[in-house]
Amino acid sequence: MGIAMRSMRRFPSLIVAAGLAAMSMVAPATAQQPFSTTTGLRDGQRDFDWEVGTWETQVRVLRNPLSGATPDWAEFRGTSVVRPILDGRANSVELSVRGDKGLIEGVALRLYNPQTRQWNINYASIRGGTLTAPIFGGFDGKGRGEFYGQEMIDGRAIQVRFVITSVSTSEARFEQSYSADGGKSWETNWIAIDTRRTK
């Protein structure tokens, strides 16, 4: 899934349209600030070029993150379409996946800041219709990107980590995790494997 998901928790029905009523909408965190990454002074404005195109997407979502309960995972399948904007200085991702627990449909907008040399990723589900607070970060030049932000879950502020790995020209992996202890430990709540569609 080529879209940066802020967890199914935020998308009750991306990432989430009708059918996921068990998950509640979460208010966006305040005072979002860019996080330091390993990008240094590297110009990363072309770092998403490899992802442009249509992908078959398999998504696993933890429906009860940071609850301490037995993990409740849901699985979805569908497509993710990545399109360049403004000659690749920005891009959009359209996600549409379906599973036993419903339908996830949303769009991500990813923007590059040439001053900070960081990307910020914003997401909106079709059901909610508003962009989430952004996550910030970049790639290391070796096919791995890390992005960080903040979220509110059940009235408490938590940290979000989103990792994108270009496994090959035809496969990519996306993994989102939450931390409720300032980054000392992380719980994975979103895993997506994308395979490039050849036809």
GUDOZA-666254 format. One record per residue (C-alpha): residue number from 0; x, y, z. Coordinates in Angstrom, 1 decimal. Layout:
<martis>
(marti NUM, (X, Y, Z))
...
</martis>
This chain:
<martis>
(marti 0, (0.0, 0.0, 0.0))
(marti 1, (1.8, 3.0, -1.2))
(marti 2, (0.1, 5.3, 1.1))
(marti 3, (1.2, 6.5, 4.4))
(marti 4, (-1.5, 5.3, 6.8))
(marti 5, (-2.0, 6.9, 10.2))
(marti 6, (-3.6, 3.6, 11.3))
(marti 7, (-7.0, 2.1, 10.9))
(marti 8, (-7.8, 3.5, 14.2))
(marti 9, (-8.1, 6.9, 12.5))
(marti 10, (-9.9, 5.5, 9.5))
(marti 11, (-13.2, 4.0, 10.8))
(marti 12, (-14.9, 2.4, 8.0))
(marti 13, (-6.3, 4.5, 4.7))
(marti 14, (-6.2, 4.8, 5.7))
(marti 15, (-10.9, 4.1, 6.3))
(marti 16, (-14.2, 4.0, 4.6))
(marti 17, (-17.5, 2.3, 5.5))
(marti 18, (-17.5, -1.0, 7.4))
(marti 19, (-14.9, -0.4, 10.1))
(marti 20, (-17.2, 1.0, 12.8))
(marti 21, (-15.3, -0.7, 15.5))
(marti 22, (-12.6, 1.9, 15.1))
(marti 23, (-13.1, 5.5, 16.3))
(marti 24, (-12.0, 8.8, 14.7))
(marti 25, (-9.1, 10.4, 16.6))
(marti 26, (-8.6, 14.1, 16.9))
(marti 27, (-5.4, 15.3, 15.2))
(marti 28, (-2.5, 16.1, 17.5))
(marti 29, (-1.4, 19.6, 18.0))
(marti 30, (1.9, 21.4, 17.7))
(marti 31, (3.3, 19.1, 15.1))
(marti 32, (7.0, 19.7, 14.4))
(marti 33, (9.4, 18.1, 12.0))
(marti 34, (11.4, 15.3, 13.5))
(marti 35, (15.1, 14.8, 12.8))
(marti 36, (15.9, 12.0, 10.4))
(marti 37, (19.0, 10.4, 8.8))
(marti 38, (18.5, 12.5, 5.6))
(marti 39, (21.1, 15.1, 6.6))
(marti 40, (21.8, 17.5, 3.8))
(marti 41, (20.8, 15.0, 1.1))
(marti 42, (18.4, 16.3, -1.5))
(marti 43, (15.6, 13.8, -1.4))
(marti 44, (13.0, 15.4, -3.7))
(marti 45, (13.1, 12.4, -6.1))
(marti 46, (12.9, 9.7, -3.5))
(marti 47, (9.4, 8.6, -4.3))
(marti 48, (10.0, 8.4, -8.1))
(marti 49, (10.4, 4.6, -7.8))
(marti 50, (6.8, 4.2, -6.5))
(marti 51, (4.9, 5.9, -9.3))
(marti 52, (2.4, 3.4, -10.8))
(marti 53, (-0.3, 0.9, -9.8))
(marti 54, (0.3, -1.7, -7.1))
(marti 55, (-1.5, -4.7, -5.7))
(marti 56, (-1.8, -4.2, -2.0))
(marti 57, (-2.1, -6.5, 0.9))
(marti 58, (-2.8, -4.8, 4.3))
(marti 59, (-2.9, -6.1, 7.9))
(marti 60, (-4.3, -3.7, 10.5))
(marti 61, (-4.2, -4.0, 14.2))
(marti 62, (-7.7, -2.9, 15.2))
(marti 63, (-7.0, -2.4, 19.0))
(marti 64, (-3.6, -0.7, 19.2))
(marti 65, (-2.0, 0.1, 22.6))
(marti 66, (-4.9, -1.6, 24.3))
(marti 67, (-2.9, -4.3, 26.1))
(marti 68, (-5.6, -6.8, 24.8))
(marti 69, (-5.1, -9.8, 22.6))
(marti 70, (-4.1, -8.4, 19.2))
(marti 71, (-7.1, -8.1, 16.8))
(marti 72, (-5.7, -8.1, 13.2))
(marti 73, (-7.8, -7.5, 10.1))
(marti 74, (-6.7, -8.2, 6.5))
(marti 75, (-7.5, -6.3, 3.3))
(marti 76, (-6.6, -6.6, -0.4))
(marti 77, (-6.9, -4.1, -3.2))
(marti 78, (-4.9, -1.5, -5.0))
(marti 79, (-2.8, 1.6, -4.4))
(marti 80, (-2.1, 4.1, -7.2))
(marti 81, (0.8, 6.6, -6.9))
(marti 82, (0.8, 9.7, -9.2))
(marti 83, (3.5, 12.4, -9.4))
(marti 84, (2.4, 16.1, -8.9))
(marti 85, (4.4, 19.1, -10.0))
(marti 86, (7.2, 17.1, -11.7))
(marti 87, (7.6, 14.8, -8.8))
(marti 88, (8.1, 17.4, -6.1))
(marti 89, (4.9, 16.1, -4.6))
(marti 90, (2.8, 13.0, -5.1))
(marti 91, (-0.6, 11.5, -4.3))
(marti 92, (-1.6, 8.0, -3.4))
(marti 93, (-5.1, 6.5, -3.8))
(marti 94, (-5.8, 3.5, -1.7))
(marti 95, (-8.7, 1.1, -2.1))
(marti 96, (-8.7, -2.2, -0.2))
(marti 97, (-11.4, -4.5, 1.0))
(marti 98, (-11.7, -7.3, 3.6))
(marti 99, (-14.0, -9.1, 6.0))
(marti 100, (-14.1, -6.0, 8.2))
(marti 101, (-15.0, -3.6, 5.5))
(marti 102, (-13.6, -1.2, 3.0))
(marti 103, (-10.6, 1.2, 3.3))
(marti 104, (-10.5, 4.1, 0.9))
(marti 105, (-8.4, 7.2, 1.1))
(marti 106, (-5.8, 9.5, -0.4))
(marti 107, (-2.4, 10.6, 0.8))
(marti 108, (-0.7, 13.8, -0.2))
(marti 109, (3.1, 13.8, 0.2))
(marti 110, (5.0, 17.1, -0.1))
(marti 111, (8.7, 17.8, -0.2))
(marti 112, (10.2, 20.8, 1.6))
(marti 113, (13.4, 21.8, -0.1))
(marti 114, (14.4, 24.0, 2.9))
(marti 115, (14.3, 21.3, 5.5))
(marti 116, (14.9, 18.5, 2.9))
(marti 117, (12.1, 16.5, 4.4))
(marti 118, (8.9, 15.0, 3.2))
(marti 119, (5.6, 15.4, 5.0))
(marti 120, (2.8, 12.9, 4.5))
(marti 121, (-0.8, 13.8, 5.0))
(marti 122, (-3.8, 11.4, 4.8))
(marti 123, (-7.6, 11.7, 4.4))
(marti 124, (-10.1, 8.9, 4.4))
(marti 125, (-13.1, 9.2, 2.1))
(marti 126, (-15.4, 8.9, 5.1))
(marti 127, (-13.7, 11.6, 7.2))
(marti 128, (-12.9, 14.0, 4.4))
(marti 129, (-10.2, 15.9, 6.3))
(marti 130, (-6.4, 15.6, 6.3))
(marti 131, (-4.7, 14.1, 9.3))
(marti 132, (-1.8, 15.9, 11.0))
(marti 133, (1.4, 15.3, 9.0))
(marti 134, (4.3, 13.0, 9.7))
(marti 135, (7.8, 14.1, 8.7))
(marti 136, (10.9, 12.4, 7.5))
(marti 137, (12.8, 11.2, 4.5))
(marti 138, (14.9, 8.4, 2.9))
(marti 139, (18.4, 7.3, 3.7))
(marti 140, (19.4, 7.0, 0.0))
(marti 141, (19.3, 3.2, 0.2))
(marti 142, (15.6, 2.6, -0.2))
(marti 143, (14.4, 3.1, 3.4))
(marti 144, (12.3, 6.0, 4.6))
(marti 145, (11.4, 6.9, 8.1))
(marti 146, (8.7, 9.3, 9.1))
(marti 147, (7.6, 10.5, 12.6))
(marti 148, (4.7, 12.4, 14.0))
(marti 149, (2.2, 12.6, 16.9))
(marti 150, (-1.3, 11.3, 17.4))
(marti 151, (-4.0, 11.3, 20.0))
(marti 152, (-5.5, 8.0, 21.1))
(marti 153, (-8.2, 7.9, 23.8))
(marti 154, (-7.1, 11.3, 25.1))
(marti 155, (-3.4, 10.6, 25.3))
(marti 156, (-0.6, 11.8, 23.1))
(marti 157, (1.5, 9.1, 21.4))
(marti 158, (4.2, 8.9, 18.8))
(marti 159, (3.9, 7.5, 15.3))
(marti 160, (6.6, 5.9, 13.2))
(marti 161, (6.0, 5.1, 9.6))
(marti 162, (8.7, 3.1, 7.7))
(marti 163, (8.7, 2.7, 3.9))
(marti 164, (11.1, 0.1, 2.4))
(marti 165, (11.7, -0.3, -1.3))
(marti 166, (12.4, -4.1, -1.4))
(marti 167, (12.8, -4.1, -5.1))
(marti 168, (11.5, -2.4, -8.3))
(marti 169, (8.4, -4.6, -8.0))
(marti 170, (7.9, -4.8, -4.2))
(marti 171, (7.5, -2.4, -1.3))
(marti 172, (6.8, -2.7, 2.4))
(marti 173, (5.0, -0.2, 4.7))
(marti 174, (4.9, -0.5, 8.4))
(marti 175, (3.4, 1.8, 11.0))
(marti 176, (4.0, 1.7, 14.7))
(marti 177, (2.8, 3.5, 17.8))
(marti 178, (4.7, 4.4, 21.0))
(marti 179, (3.1, 5.5, 24.3))
(marti 180, (6.4, 5.7, 26.2))
(marti 181, (8.3, 8.4, 24.2))
(marti 182, (9.8, 6.0, 21.7))
(marti 183, (11.3, 3.5, 24.1))
(marti 184, (9.1, 0.7, 22.7))
(marti 185, (6.9, 0.5, 19.6))
(marti 186, (3.9, -1.6, 18.7))
(marti 187, (3.3, -2.3, 15.0))
(marti 188, (-0.3, -1.6, 13.9))
(marti 189, (-0.2, -1.4, 10.1))
(marti 190, (1.7, -3.6, 7.7))
(marti 191, (1.3, -3.4, 3.9))
(marti 192, (3.0, -5.3, 1.1))
(marti 193, (2.8, -3.8, -2.3))
(marti 194, (3.5, -5.7, -5.6))
(marti 195, (3.7, -3.7, -8.8))
(marti 196, (1.0, -4.4, -11.3))
(marti 197, (2.5, -5.3, -14.6))
(marti 198, (-0.6, -5.0, -16.8))
</martis>
